[in-house]
């Protein structure tokens, strides 16, 4: 294999990881900004002891 072939494989892997990281970051930001009544506590009534 030449350096060009392995460089191509590294390039698509790097771009995939960057895109995945950006997507995760966007999801986290949207979850933090949207707020609302989310999370596991919303499924329990006020009197329920966990």
ABEGO torsion letter per residue (X at the ends): XBAAAAAAAAAAAAAAAAAAAAAAAAAAAAAAAAEEBBEAAAABBAABBX
